[in-house]
Amino acid sequence: MSNSTAAPRKNQVLAAVIGNALEWYDFIVFGFLAVVISRLFFPAESEYSALLMATATFGVGFFMRPIGGVLLGIYADRKGRKAALQLIISLMTLSIAMIAFAPPFAAIGIAAPLLIVLARLMQGFATGGEFASATSFLIESAPANRRGLYGSWQMFGQGLAVFCGAGVTALVTSNLSPADLDSWGWRIPFIIGLIIGPVGLWMRRNLSETEAFLEARQAPKEKQSLARMLRSHLRQVVTVMALTVCGTVAFYVILVYMPTFANRQLGMELKDAFTAQVVAVAVLTLLMPVFGALSDRVGRKPLMIVATLGLLLALYPLFSWIHAAPRSVVC
């Protein structure tokens, strides 16, 4: 690869990763603030019922993710990765604005939780397309022998988003009183996401389409549809979905829900839970490209087997430890 080719490729990847991180920041920060949001938008007879409704609202985003992945994936195939990535970040900016400025239940009643649910549905639709489109863009930008490394930058961006979200939330919960946090402080992480949204949009407007997409657009057209794709590649689709389930469940339970669990079930202060979260996510993020590059050398399958077994074997001992001695996690 010549230097003239390498420089634009690196710029493309950098722009895609930063835009991806901004997208996932907006999606994930809701989960970090579920405790506060439950009190303000989902009042119930018990705090656990309110928290359950807020958590369910976080979950409705996942209902829309496969729909967004399919529809925005089709859009990306027809209009290009660049057009899809621009549309996605526009949808995410709109949804984050809806949450950032939403009046609480005390002000507008039942309309408040309905507004939050609508915003989460829109976020889920956008992130479904983000994962598919950003991953396609990165892999199509990669040399044939470095697809694992380039593809890993998608998850690096996602880890960076969790890191920033946890860091901002840790600062807010550490420096504001509970009254200020409930009154206006919880909006700060969302407003930050709203401010940086246009930055991501500007960056994506300056992306160039991948060579793979441009070549595919010029190739002879074949009639393609979702049904035909499923008939031709059903086994591969099911396999990829099954592989994705394990990592996705672990990611959201361990990384996103853990501060809420630590606060409500273990009695830890939110600031301590988020401090531990920041450290864990920093390690995760830094290791993403390392294992991506390693997969280019040893293959994807061995790494997935070892990682999945390691996760299954470590889950129970680690949860037992944190349940028995929660304070030791942050000491």
C-alpha positions as protocol buffer text, in pm:
chain_id: "A"
residue {
  index: 1
  type: MET
  ca { x: 0 y: 0 z: 0 }
}
residue {
  index: 2
  type: SER
  ca { x: 147 y: 337 z: -102 }
}
residue {
  index: 3
  type: ASN
  ca { x: 171 y: 632 z: 135 }
}
residue {
  index: 4
  type: SER
  ca { x: -78 y: 824 z: -77 }
}
residue {
  index: 5
  type: THR
  ca { x: -333 y: 548 z: -25 }
}
residue {
  index: 6
  type: ALA
  ca { x: -253 y: 487 z: 343 }
}
residue {
  index: 7
  type: ALA
  ca { x: -310 y: 847 z: 456 }
}
residue {
  index: 8
  type: PRO
  ca { x: -667 y: 885 z: 320 }
}
residue {
  index: 9
  type: ARG
  ca { x: -752 y: 538 z: 452 }
}
residue {
  index: 10
  type: LYS
  ca { x: -636 y: 629 z: 803 }
}
residue {
  index: 11
  type: ASN
  ca { x: -833 y: 954 z: 789 }
}
residue {
  index: 12
  type: GLN
  ca { x: -1143 y: 763 z: 680 }
}
residue {
  index: 13
  type: VAL
  ca { x: -1109 y: 519 z: 967 }
}
residue {
  index: 14
  type: LEU
  ca { x: -1048 y: 797 z: 1220 }
}
residue {
  index: 15
  type: ALA
  ca { x: -1356 y: 988 z: 1107 }
}
residue {
  index: 16
  type: ALA
  ca { x: -1570 y: 672 z: 1116 }
}
residue {
  index: 17
  type: VAL
  ca { x: -1450 y: 574 z: 1465 }
}
residue {
  index: 18
  type: ILE
  ca { x: -1507 y: 919 z: 1616 }
}
residue {
  index: 19
  type: GLY
  ca { x: -1852 y: 946 z: 1462 }
}
residue {
  index: 20
  type: ASN
  ca { x: -1931 y: 596 z: 1585 }
}
residue {
  index: 21
  type: ALA
  ca { x: -1822 y: 687 z: 1938 }
}
residue {
  index: 22
  type: LEU
  ca { x: -2049 y: 993 z: 1938 }
}
residue {
  index: 23
  type: GLU
  ca { x: -2342 y: 777 z: 1826 }
}
residue {
  index: 24
  type: TRP
  ca { x: -2298 y: 514 z: 2096 }
}
residue {
  index: 25
  type: TYR
  ca { x: -2237 y: 774 z: 2366 }
}
residue {
  index: 26
  type: ASP
  ca { x: -2586 y: 908 z: 2306 }
}
residue {
  index: 27
  type: PHE
  ca { x: -2740 y: 561 z: 2314 }
}
residue {
  index: 28
  type: ILE
  ca { x: -2561 y: 429 z: 2622 }
}
residue {
  index: 29
  type: VAL
  ca { x: -2569 y: 727 z: 2859 }
}
residue {
  index: 30
  type: PHE
  ca { x: -2943 y: 665 z: 2910 }
}
residue {
  index: 31
  type: GLY
  ca { x: -2860 y: 333 z: 3073 }
}
residue {
  index: 32
  type: PHE
  ca { x: -2614 y: 496 z: 3311 }
}
residue {
  index: 33
  type: LEU
  ca { x: -2875 y: 743 z: 3431 }
}
residue {
  index: 34
  type: ALA
  ca { x: -3161 y: 494 z: 3461 }
}
residue {
  index: 35
  type: VAL
  ca { x: -3178 y: 544 z: 3839 }
}
residue {
  index: 36
  type: VAL
  ca { x: -3244 y: 917 z: 3805 }
}
residue {
  index: 37
  type: ILE
  ca { x: -3466 y: 890 z: 3498 }
}
residue {
  index: 38
  type: SER
  ca { x: -3685 y: 632 z: 3673 }
}
residue {
  index: 39
  type: ARG
  ca { x: -3763 y: 879 z: 3952 }
}
residue {
  index: 40
  type: LEU
  ca { x: -3843 y: 1168 z: 3719 }
}
residue {
  index: 41
  type: PHE
  ca { x: -4029 y: 1003 z: 3432 }
}
residue {
  index: 42
  type: PHE
  ca { x: -4167 y: 674 z: 3565 }
}
residue {
  index: 43
  type: PRO
  ca { x: -4312 y: 736 z: 3913 }
}
residue {
  index: 44
  type: ALA
  ca { x: -4451 y: 425 z: 4076 }
}
residue {
  index: 45
  type: GLU
  ca { x: -4548 y: 292 z: 4418 }
}
residue {
  index: 46
  type: SER
  ca { x: -4197 y: 156 z: 4469 }
}
residue {
  index: 47
  type: GLU
  ca { x: -3858 y: 270 z: 4342 }
}
residue {
  index: 48
  type: TYR
  ca { x: -3797 y: -77 z: 4200 }
}
residue {
  index: 49
  type: SER
  ca { x: -4112 y: -59 z: 3988 }
}
residue {
  index: 50
  type: ALA
  ca { x: -4000 y: 279 z: 3857 }
}
residue {
  index: 51
  type: LEU
  ca { x: -3652 y: 147 z: 3786 }
}
residue {
  index: 52
  type: LEU
  ca { x: -3799 y: -153 z: 3607 }
}
residue {
  index: 53
  type: MET
  ca { x: -4002 y: 73 z: 3379 }
}
residue {
  index: 54
  type: ALA
  ca { x: -3697 y: 289 z: 3305 }
}
residue {
  index: 55
  type: THR
  ca { x: -3491 y: -20 z: 3231 }
}
residue {
  index: 56
  type: ALA
  ca { x: -3767 y: -151 z: 3005 }
}
residue {
  index: 57
  type: THR
  ca { x: -3760 y: 182 z: 2822 }
}
residue {
  index: 58
  type: PHE
  ca { x: -3388 y: 137 z: 2772 }
}
residue {
  index: 59
  type: GLY
  ca { x: -3470 y: -206 z: 2636 }
}
residue {
  index: 60
  type: VAL
  ca { x: -3722 y: -86 z: 2378 }
}
residue {
  index: 61
  type: GLY
  ca { x: -3429 y: 56 z: 2187 }
}
residue {
  index: 62
  type: PHE
  ca { x: -3317 y: -299 z: 2125 }
}
residue {
  index: 63
  type: PHE
  ca { x: -3653 y: -383 z: 1969 }
}
residue {
  index: 64
  type: MET
  ca { x: -3580 y: -127 z: 1698 }
}
residue {
  index: 65
  type: ARG
  ca { x: -3214 y: -217 z: 1646 }
}
residue {
  index: 66
  type: PRO
  ca { x: -3268 y: -514 z: 1412 }
}
residue {
  index: 67
  type: ILE
  ca { x: -3527 y: -311 z: 1219 }
}
residue {
  index: 68
  type: GLY
  ca { x: -3285 y: -23 z: 1188 }
}
residue {
  index: 69
  type: GLY
  ca { x: -3004 y: -260 z: 1096 }
}
residue {
  index: 70
  type: VAL
  ca { x: -3203 y: -410 z: 809 }
}
residue {
  index: 71
  type: LEU
  ca { x: -3367 y: -94 z: 673 }
}
residue {
  index: 72
  type: LEU
  ca { x: -3065 y: 132 z: 710 }
}
residue {
  index: 73
  type: GLY
  ca { x: -2844 y: -146 z: 581 }
}
residue {
  index: 74
  type: ILE
  ca { x: -3056 y: -161 z: 265 }
}
residue {
  index: 75
  type: TYR
  ca { x: -3038 y: 218 z: 244 }
}
residue {
  index: 76
  type: ALA
  ca { x: -2658 y: 202 z: 277 }
}
residue {
  index: 77
  type: ASP
  ca { x: -2638 y: -53 z: -6 }
}
residue {
  index: 78
  type: ARG
  ca { x: -2848 y: 168 z: -232 }
}
residue {
  index: 79
  type: LYS
  ca { x: -2734 y: 520 z: -141 }
}
residue {
  index: 80
  type: GLY
  ca { x: -2389 y: 452 z: 1 }
}
residue {
  index: 81
  type: ARG
  ca { x: -2223 y: 416 z: 341 }
}
residue {
  index: 82
  type: LYS
  ca { x: -2163 y: 790 z: 366 }
}
residue {
  index: 83
  type: ALA
  ca { x: -2530 y: 879 z: 313 }
}
residue {
  index: 84
  type: ALA
  ca { x: -2641 y: 618 z: 566 }
}
residue {
  index: 85
  type: LEU
  ca { x: -2393 y: 733 z: 830 }
}
residue {
  index: 86
  type: GLN
  ca { x: -2508 y: 1094 z: 787 }
}
residue {
  index: 87
  type: LEU
  ca { x: -2875 y: 998 z: 821 }
}
residue {
  index: 88
  type: ILE
  ca { x: -2802 y: 790 z: 1130 }
}
residue {
  index: 89
  type: ILE
  ca { x: -2623 y: 1065 z: 1322 }
}
residue {
  index: 90
  type: SER
  ca { x: -2902 y: 1310 z: 1232 }
}
residue {
  index: 91
  type: LEU
  ca { x: -3162 y: 1073 z: 1380 }
}
residue {
  index: 92
  type: MET
  ca { x: -2951 y: 1026 z: 1692 }
}
residue {
  index: 93
  type: THR
  ca { x: -2907 y: 1402 z: 1740 }
}
residue {
  index: 94
  type: LEU
  ca { x: -3284 y: 1452 z: 1719 }
}
residue {
  index: 95
  type: SER
  ca { x: -3355 y: 1174 z: 1969 }
}
residue {
  index: 96
  type: ILE
  ca { x: -3095 y: 1297 z: 2219 }
}
residue {
  index: 97
  type: ALA
  ca { x: -3251 y: 1645 z: 2201 }
}
residue {
  index: 98
  type: MET
  ca { x: -3591 y: 1495 z: 2285 }
}
residue {
  index: 99
  type: ILE
  ca { x: -3447 y: 1336 z: 2601 }
}
residue {
  index: 100
  type: ALA
  ca { x: -3228 y: 1631 z: 2702 }
}
residue {
  index: 101
  type: PHE
  ca { x: -3519 y: 1876 z: 2705 }
}
residue {
  index: 102
  type: ALA
  ca { x: -3803 y: 1643 z: 2800 }
}
residue {
  index: 103
  type: PRO
  ca { x: -4022 y: 1781 z: 3086 }
}
residue {
  index: 104
  type: PRO
  ca { x: -4060 y: 1535 z: 3376 }
}
residue {
  index: 105
  type: PHE
  ca { x: -4375 y: 1349 z: 3473 }
}
residue {
  index: 106
  type: ALA
  ca { x: -4458 y: 1614 z: 3734 }
}
residue {
  index: 107
  type: ALA
  ca { x: -4484 y: 1876 z: 3457 }
}
residue {
  index: 108
  type: ILE
  ca { x: -4670 y: 1702 z: 3172 }
}
residue {
  index: 109
  type: GLY
  ca { x: -4790 y: 1373 z: 3317 }
}
residue {
  index: 110
  type: ILE
  ca { x: -4811 y: 1060 z: 3103 }
}
residue {
  index: 111
  type: ALA
  ca { x: -4673 y: 1247 z: 2801 }
}
residue {
  index: 112
  type: ALA
  ca { x: -4330 y: 1251 z: 2969 }
}
residue {
  index: 113
  type: PRO
  ca { x: -4263 y: 875 z: 2965 }
}
residue {
  index: 114
  type: LEU
  ca { x: -4422 y: 847 z: 2619 }
}
residue {
  index: 115
  type: LEU
  ca { x: -4177 y: 1108 z: 2490 }
}
residue {
  index: 116
  type: ILE
  ca { x: -3885 y: 915 z: 2639 }
}
residue {
  index: 117
  type: VAL
  ca { x: -4006 y: 589 z: 2485 }
}
residue {
  index: 118
  type: LEU
  ca { x: -4039 y: 752 z: 2143 }
}
residue {
  index: 119
  type: ALA
  ca { x: -3686 y: 892 z: 2169 }
}
residue {
  index: 120
  type: ARG
  ca { x: -3551 y: 550 z: 2269 }
}
residue {
  index: 121
  type: LEU
  ca { x: -3724 y: 385 z: 1973 }
}
residue {
  index: 122
  type: MET
  ca { x: -3560 y: 637 z: 1744 }
}
residue {
  index: 123
  type: GLN
  ca { x: -3222 y: 580 z: 1910 }
}
residue {
  index: 124
  type: GLY
  ca { x: -3256 y: 205 z: 1872 }
}
residue {
  index: 125
  type: PHE
  ca { x: -3340 y: 241 z: 1503 }
}
residue {
  index: 126
  type: ALA
  ca { x: -3036 y: 465 z: 1450 }
}
residue {
  index: 127
  type: THR
  ca { x: -2788 y: 249 z: 1642 }
}
residue {
  index: 128
  type: GLY
  ca { x: -2903 y: -64 z: 1459 }
}
residue {
  index: 129
  type: GLY
  ca { x: -2802 y: 103 z: 1135 }
}
residue {
  index: 130
  type: GLU
  ca { x: -2488 y: 248 z: 1294 }
}
residue {
  index: 131
  type: PHE
  ca { x: -2345 y: -88 z: 1392 }
}
residue {
  index: 132
  type: ALA
  ca { x: -2405 y: -239 z: 1049 }
}
residue {
  index: 133
  type: SER
  ca { x: -2305 y: 63 z: 841 }
}
residue {
  index: 134
  type: ALA
  ca { x: -1997 y: 161 z: 1042 }
}
residue {
  index: 135
  type: THR
  ca { x: -1868 y: -198 z: 1051 }
}
residue {
  index: 136
  type: SER
  ca { x: -1920 y: -236 z: 676 }
}
residue {
  index: 137
  type: PHE
  ca { x: -1745 y: 93 z: 613 }
}
residue {
  index: 138
  type: LEU
  ca { x: -1443 y: -1 z: 825 }
}
residue {
  index: 139
  type: ILE
  ca { x: -1402 y: -351 z: 684 }
}
residue {
  index: 140
  type: GLU
  ca { x: -1445 y: -230 z: 326 }
}
residue {
  index: 141
  type: SER
  ca { x: -1174 y: 31 z: 394 }
}
residue {
  index: 142
  type: ALA
  ca { x: -929 y: -234 z: 517 }
}
residue {
  index: 143
  type: PRO
  ca { x: -654 y: -419 z: 331 }
}
residue {
  index: 144
  type: ALA
  ca { x: -743 y: -786 z: 288 }
}
residue {
  index: 145
  type: ASN
  ca { x: -499 y: -899 z: 560 }
}
residue {
  index: 146
  type: ARG
  ca { x: -605 y: -641 z: 822 }
}
residue {
  index: 147
  type: ARG
  ca { x: -983 y: -670 z: 833 }
}
residue {
  index: 148
  type: GLY
  ca { x: -981 y: -786 z: 1195 }
}
residue {
  index: 149
  type: LEU
  ca { x: -786 y: -479 z: 1304 }
}
residue {
  index: 150
  type: TYR
  ca { x: -997 y: -237 z: 1103 }
}
residue {
  index: 151
  type: GLY
  ca { x: -1323 y: -400 z: 1212 }
}
residue {
  index: 152
  type: SER
  ca { x: -1214 y: -381 z: 1577 }
}
residue {
  index: 153
  type: TRP
  ca { x: -1218 y: -2 z: 1557 }
}
residue {
  index: 154
  type: GLN
  ca { x: -1597 y: -21 z: 1552 }
}
residue {
  index: 155
  type: MET
  ca { x: -1594 y: -175 z: 1899 }
}
residue {
  index: 156
  type: PHE
  ca { x: -1313 y: 60 z: 2000 }
}
residue {
  index: 157
  type: GLY
  ca { x: -1549 y: 348 z: 1921 }
}
residue {
  index: 158
  type: GLN
  ca { x: -1823 y: 179 z: 2120 }
}
residue {
  index: 159
  type: GLY
  ca { x: -1587 y: 130 z: 2415 }
}
residue {
  index: 160
  type: LEU
  ca { x: -1477 y: 492 z: 2388 }
}
residue {
  index: 161
  type: ALA
  ca { x: -1843 y: 594 z: 2404 }
}
residue {
  index: 162
  type: VAL
  ca { x: -1899 y: 392 z: 2722 }
}
residue {
  index: 163
  type: PHE
  ca { x: -1580 y: 537 z: 2870 }
}
residue {
  index: 164
  type: CYS
  ca { x: -1687 y: 895 z: 2798 }
}
residue {
  index: 165
  type: GLY
  ca { x: -2043 y: 830 z: 2914 }
}
residue {
  index: 166
  type: ALA
  ca { x: -1927 y: 674 z: 3239 }
}
residue {
  index: 167
  type: GLY
  ca { x: -1672 y: 951 z: 3291 }
}
residue {
  index: 168
  type: VAL
  ca { x: -1919 y: 1234 z: 3238 }
}
residue {
  index: 169
  type: THR
  ca { x: -2180 y: 1063 z: 3455 }
}
residue {
  index: 170
  type: ALA
  ca { x: -1918 y: 1005 z: 3728 }
}
residue {
  index: 171
  type: LEU
  ca { x: -1831 y: 1376 z: 3729 }
}
residue {
  index: 172
  type: VAL
  ca { x: -2197 y: 1477 z: 3746 }
}
residue {
  index: 173
  type: THR
  ca { x: -2290 y: 1237 z: 4024 }
}
residue {
  index: 174
  type: SER
  ca { x: -1975 y: 1319 z: 4223 }
}
residue {
  index: 175
  type: ASN
  ca { x: -2006 y: 1698 z: 4214 }
}
residue {
  index: 176
  type: LEU
  ca { x: -2379 y: 1761 z: 4242 }
}
residue {
  index: 177
  type: SER
  ca { x: -2615 y: 1714 z: 4531 }
}
residue {
  index: 178
  type: PRO
  ca { x: -2898 y: 1462 z: 4489 }
}
residue {
  index: 179
  type: ALA
  ca { x: -3146 y: 1752 z: 4460 }
}
residue {
  index: 180
  type: ASP
  ca { x: -2944 y: 1927 z: 4188 }
}
residue {
  index: 181
  type: LEU
  ca { x: -2889 y: 1597 z: 4007 }
}
residue {
  index: 182
  type: ASP
  ca { x: -3264 y: 1534 z: 3992 }
}
residue {
  index: 183
  type: SER
  ca { x: -3347 y: 1895 z: 3909 }
}
residue {
  index: 184
  type: TRP
  ca { x: -3108 y: 1966 z: 3618 }
}
residue {
  index: 185
  type: GLY
  ca { x: -2780 y: 1780 z: 3655 }
}
residue {
  index: 186
  type: TRP
  ca { x: -2899 y: 1460 z: 3486 }
}
residue {
  index: 187
  type: ARG
  ca { x: -2948 y: 1658 z: 3163 }
}
residue {
  index: 188
  type: ILE
  ca { x: -2579 y: 1753 z: 3135 }
}
residue {
  index: 189
  type: PRO
  ca { x: -2455 y: 1425 z: 2977 }
}
residue {
  index: 190
  type: PHE
  ca { x: -2737 y: 1440 z: 2721 }
}
residue {
  index: 191
  type: ILE
  ca { x: -2671 y: 1806 z: 2639 }
}
residue {
  index: 192
  type: ILE
  ca { x: -2303 y: 1723 z: 2585 }
}
residue {
  index: 193
  type: GLY
  ca { x: -2411 y: 1454 z: 2342 }
}
residue {
  index: 194
  type: LEU
  ca { x: -2637 y: 1707 z: 2170 }
}
residue {
  index: 195
  type: ILE
  ca { x: -2352 y: 1957 z: 2134 }
}
residue {
  index: 196
  type: ILE
  ca { x: -2110 y: 1708 z: 1982 }
}
residue {
  index: 197
  type: GLY
  ca { x: -2370 y: 1566 z: 1743 }
}
residue {
  index: 198
  type: PRO
  ca { x: -2308 y: 1832 z: 1475 }
}
residue {
  index: 199
  type: VAL
  ca { x: -1935 y: 1758 z: 1501 }
}
residue {
  index: 200
  type: GLY
  ca { x: -1998 y: 1398 z: 1403 }
}
residue {
  index: 201
  type: LEU
  ca { x: -2226 y: 1508 z: 1119 }
}
residue {
  index: 202
  type: TRP
  ca { x: -1959 y: 1743 z: 983 }
}
residue {
  index: 203
  type: MET
  ca { x: -1698 y: 1468 z: 998 }
}
residue {
  index: 204
  type: ARG
  ca { x: -1920 y: 1225 z: 812 }
}
residue {
  index: 205
  type: ARG
  ca { x: -1998 y: 1476 z: 540 }
}
residue {
  index: 206
  type: ASN
  ca { x: -1627 y: 1471 z: 459 }
}
residue {
  index: 207
  type: LEU
  ca { x: -1604 y: 1092 z: 426 }
}
residue {
  index: 208
  type: SER
  ca { x: -1546 y: 930 z: 88 }
}
residue {
  index: 209
  type: GLU
  ca { x: -1725 y: 615 z: -20 }
}
residue {
  index: 210
  type: THR
  ca { x: -1528 y: 291 z: 6 }
}
residue {
  index: 211
  type: GLU
  ca { x: -1379 y: 140 z: -307 }
}
residue {
  index: 212
  type: ALA
  ca { x: -1575 y: -181 z: -247 }
}
residue {
  index: 213
  type: PHE
  ca { x: -1908 y: 5 z: -255 }
}
residue {
  index: 214
  type: LEU
  ca { x: -1816 y: 203 z: -567 }
}
residue {
  index: 215
  type: GLU
  ca { x: -1714 y: -117 z: -746 }
}
residue {
  index: 216
  type: ALA
  ca { x: -2034 y: -293 z: -639 }
}
residue {
  index: 217
  type: ARG
  ca { x: -2247 y: -2 z: -764 }
}
residue {
  index: 218
  type: GLN
  ca { x: -2086 y: -24 z: -1109 }
}
residue {
  index: 219
  type: ALA
  ca { x: -2121 y: -403 z: -1130 }
}
residue {
  index: 220
  type: PRO
  ca { x: -2417 y: -559 z: -1315 }
}
residue {
  index: 221
  type: LYS
  ca { x: -2728 y: -522 z: -1103 }
}
residue {
  index: 222
  type: GLU
  ca { x: -2891 y: -828 z: -951 }
}
residue {
  index: 223
  type: LYS
  ca { x: -3237 y: -814 z: -809 }
}
residue {
  index: 224
  type: GLN
  ca { x: -3192 y: -844 z: -434 }
}
residue {
  index: 225
  type: SER
  ca { x: -3437 y: -851 z: -146 }
}
residue {
  index: 226
  type: LEU
  ca { x: -3439 y: -939 z: 220 }
}
residue {
  index: 227
  type: ALA
  ca { x: -3634 y: -1260 z: 155 }
}
residue {
  index: 228
  type: ARG
  ca { x: -3393 y: -1369 z: -116 }
}
residue {
  index: 229
  type: MET
  ca { x: -3096 y: -1293 z: 104 }
}
residue {
  index: 230
  type: LEU
  ca { x: -3240 y: -1503 z: 387 }
}
residue {
  index: 231
  type: ARG
  ca { x: -3310 y: -1794 z: 153 }
}
residue {
  index: 232
  type: SER
  ca { x: -2955 y: -1784 z: 20 }
}
residue {
  index: 233
  type: HIS
  ca { x: -2770 y: -1718 z: 345 }
}
residue {
  index: 234
  type: LEU
  ca { x: -3000 y: -1829 z: 628 }
}
residue {
  index: 235
  type: ARG
  ca { x: -2737 y: -2043 z: 800 }
}
residue {
  index: 236
  type: GLN
  ca { x: -2480 y: -1763 z: 799 }
}
residue {
  index: 237
  type: VAL
  ca { x: -2735 y: -1512 z: 929 }
}
residue {
  index: 238
  type: VAL
  ca { x: -2842 y: -1736 z: 1217 }
}
residue {
  index: 239
  type: THR
  ca { x: -2479 y: -1813 z: 1305 }
}
residue {
  index: 240
  type: VAL
  ca { x: -2384 y: -1446 z: 1321 }
}
residue {
  index: 241
  type: MET
  ca { x: -2691 y: -1363 z: 1529 }
}
residue {
  index: 242
  type: ALA
  ca { x: -2604 y: -1639 z: 1778 }
}
residue {
  index: 243
  type: LEU
  ca { x: -2244 y: -1522 z: 1801 }
}
residue {
  index: 244
  type: THR
  ca { x: -2359 y: -1166 z: 1862 }
}
residue {
  index: 245
  type: VAL
  ca { x: -2601 y: -1256 z: 2144 }
}
residue {
  index: 246
  type: CYS
  ca { x: -2332 y: -1360 z: 2392 }
}
residue {
  index: 247
  type: GLY
  ca { x: -2118 y: -1051 z: 2354 }
}
residue {
  index: 248
  type: THR
  ca { x: -2415 y: -812 z: 2345 }
}
residue {
  index: 249
  type: VAL
  ca { x: -2576 y: -951 z: 2661 }
}
residue {
  index: 250
  type: ALA
  ca { x: -2244 y: -940 z: 2846 }
}
residue {
  index: 251
  type: PHE
  ca { x: -2175 y: -586 z: 2726 }
}
residue {
  index: 252
  type: TYR
  ca { x: -2502 y: -435 z: 2845 }
}
residue {
  index: 253
  type: VAL
  ca { x: -2543 y: -634 z: 3166 }
}
residue {
  index: 254
  type: ILE
  ca { x: -2184 y: -600 z: 3286 }
}
residue {
  index: 255
  type: LEU
  ca { x: -2091 y: -259 z: 3149 }
}
residue {
  index: 256
  type: VAL
  ca { x: -2413 y: -58 z: 3123 }
}
residue {
  index: 257
  type: TYR
  ca { x: -2640 y: -199 z: 3396 }
}
residue {
  index: 258
  type: MET
  ca { x: -2367 y: -264 z: 3655 }
}
residue {
  index: 259
  type: PRO
  ca { x: -2363 y: 90 z: 3807 }
}
residue {
  index: 260
  type: THR
  ca { x: -2738 y: 66 z: 3867 }
}
residue {
  index: 261
  type: PHE
  ca { x: -2701 y: -283 z: 4016 }
}
residue {
  index: 262
  type: ALA
  ca { x: -2413 y: -169 z: 4238 }
}
residue {
  index: 263
  type: ASN
  ca { x: -2611 y: 129 z: 4362 }
}
residue {
  index: 264
  type: ARG
  ca { x: -2945 y: -40 z: 4425 }
}
residue {
  index: 265
  type: GLN
  ca { x: -2847 y: -395 z: 4519 }
}
residue {
  index: 266
  type: LEU
  ca { x: -2501 y: -352 z: 4674 }
}
residue {
  index: 267
  type: GLY
  ca { x: -2548 y: -12 z: 4837 }
}
residue {
  index: 268
  type: MET
  ca { x: -2251 y: 149 z: 4661 }
}
residue {
  index: 269
  type: GLU
  ca { x: -2255 y: 521 z: 4588 }
}
residue {
  index: 270
  type: LEU
  ca { x: -2306 y: 604 z: 4221 }
}
residue {
  index: 271
  type: LYS
  ca { x: -1975 y: 790 z: 4203 }
}
residue {
  index: 272
  type: ASP
  ca { x: -1788 y: 481 z: 4325 }
}
residue {
  index: 273
  type: ALA
  ca { x: -1971 y: 255 z: 4082 }
}
residue {
  index: 274
  type: PHE
  ca { x: -1888 y: 484 z: 3792 }
}
residue {
  index: 275
  type: THR
  ca { x: -1523 y: 512 z: 3899 }
}
residue {
  index: 276
  type: ALA
  ca { x: -1487 y: 134 z: 3879 }
}
residue {
  index: 277
  type: GLN
  ca { x: -1674 y: 143 z: 3550 }
}
residue {
  index: 278
  type: VAL
  ca { x: -1435 y: 396 z: 3396 }
}
residue {
  index: 279
  type: VAL
  ca { x: -1132 y: 181 z: 3481 }
}
residue {
  index: 280
  type: ALA
  ca { x: -1291 y: -136 z: 3340 }
}
residue {
  index: 281
  type: VAL
  ca { x: -1403 y: 30 z: 3018 }
}
residue {
  index: 282
  type: ALA
  ca { x: -1061 y: 189 z: 2967 }
}
residue {
  index: 283
  type: VAL
  ca { x: -899 y: -155 z: 2977 }
}
residue {
  index: 284
  type: LEU
  ca { x: -1165 y: -298 z: 2745 }
}
residue {
  index: 285
  type: THR
  ca { x: -1125 y: -17 z: 2492 }
}
residue {
  index: 286
  type: LEU
  ca { x: -747 y: -39 z: 2476 }
}
residue {
  index: 287
  type: LEU
  ca { x: -758 y: -416 z: 2421 }
}
residue {
  index: 288
  type: MET
  ca { x: -1002 y: -399 z: 2127 }
}
residue {
  index: 289
  type: PRO
  ca { x: -747 y: -323 z: 1852 }
}
residue {
  index: 290
  type: VAL
  ca { x: -496 y: -560 z: 2011 }
}
residue {
  index: 291
  type: PHE
  ca { x: -727 y: -857 z: 1972 }
}
residue {
  index: 292
  type: GLY
  ca { x: -848 y: -731 z: 1636 }
}
residue {
  index: 293
  type: ALA
  ca { x: -490 y: -741 z: 1508 }
}
residue {
  index: 294
  type: LEU
  ca { x: -436 y: -1079 z: 1674 }
}
residue {
  index: 295
  type: SER
  ca { x: -738 y: -1221 z: 1490 }
}
residue {
  index: 296
  type: ASP
  ca { x: -568 y: -1133 z: 1162 }
}
residue {
  index: 297
  type: ARG
  ca { x: -280 y: -1358 z: 1265 }
}
residue {
  index: 298
  type: VAL
  ca { x: -444 y: -1655 z: 1438 }
}
residue {
  index: 299
  type: GLY
  ca { x: -797 y: -1640 z: 1297 }
}
residue {
  index: 300
  type: ARG
  ca { x: -1134 y: -1528 z: 1434 }
}
residue {
  index: 301
  type: LYS
  ca { x: -1261 y: -1866 z: 1551 }
}
residue {
  index: 302
  type: PRO
  ca { x: -990 y: -1949 z: 1810 }
}
residue {
  index: 303
  type: LEU
  ca { x: -1021 y: -1607 z: 1971 }
}
residue {
  index: 304
  type: MET
  ca { x: -1401 y: -1625 z: 1991 }
}
residue {
  index: 305
  type: ILE
  ca { x: -1389 y: -1971 z: 2151 }
}
residue {
  index: 306
  type: VAL
  ca { x: -1129 y: -1873 z: 2412 }
}
residue {
  index: 307
  type: ALA
  ca { x: -1300 y: -1542 z: 2493 }
}
residue {
  index: 308
  type: THR
  ca { x: -1646 y: -1697 z: 2529 }
}
residue {
  index: 309
  type: LEU
  ca { x: -1520 y: -1975 z: 2754 }
}
residue {
  index: 310
  type: GLY
  ca { x: -1327 y: -1725 z: 2964 }
}
residue {
  index: 311
  type: LEU
  ca { x: -1639 y: -1513 z: 3008 }
}
residue {
  index: 312
  type: LEU
  ca { x: -1853 y: -1811 z: 3110 }
}
residue {
  index: 313
  type: LEU
  ca { x: -1594 y: -1936 z: 3360 }
}
residue {
  index: 314
  type: ALA
  ca { x: -1530 y: -1596 z: 3517 }
}
residue {
  index: 315
  type: LEU
  ca { x: -1888 y: -1470 z: 3556 }
}
residue {
  index: 316
  type: TYR
  ca { x: -1996 y: -1658 z: 3869 }
}
residue {
  index: 317
  type: PRO
  ca { x: -1673 y: -1615 z: 4072 }
}
residue {
  index: 318
  type: LEU
  ca { x: -1656 y: -1243 z: 3995 }
}
residue {
  index: 319
  type: PHE
  ca { x: -2023 y: -1177 z: 4076 }
}
residue {
  index: 320
  type: SER
  ca { x: -1984 y: -1375 z: 4399 }
}
residue {
  index: 321
  type: TRP
  ca { x: -1681 y: -1164 z: 4492 }
}
residue {
  index: 322
  type: ILE
  ca { x: -1846 y: -829 z: 4423 }
}
residue {
  index: 323
  type: HIS
  ca { x: -2161 y: -936 z: 4608 }
}
residue {
  index: 324
  type: ALA
  ca { x: -1959 y: -1044 z: 4913 }
}
residue {
  index: 325
  type: ALA
  ca { x: -1726 y: -743 z: 4924 }
}
residue {
  index: 326
  type: PRO
  ca { x: -1854 y: -457 z: 4706 }
}
residue {
  index: 327
  type: ARG
  ca { x: -1630 y: -196 z: 4866 }
}
residue {
  index: 328
  type: SER
  ca { x: -1315 y: -385 z: 4767 }
}
residue {
  index: 329
  type: VAL
  ca { x: -1388 y: -309 z: 4402 }
}
residue {
  index: 330
  type: VAL
  ca { x: -1311 y: 60 z: 4442 }
}
residue {
  index: 331
  type: CYS
  ca { x: -1061 y: 48 z: 4726 }
}
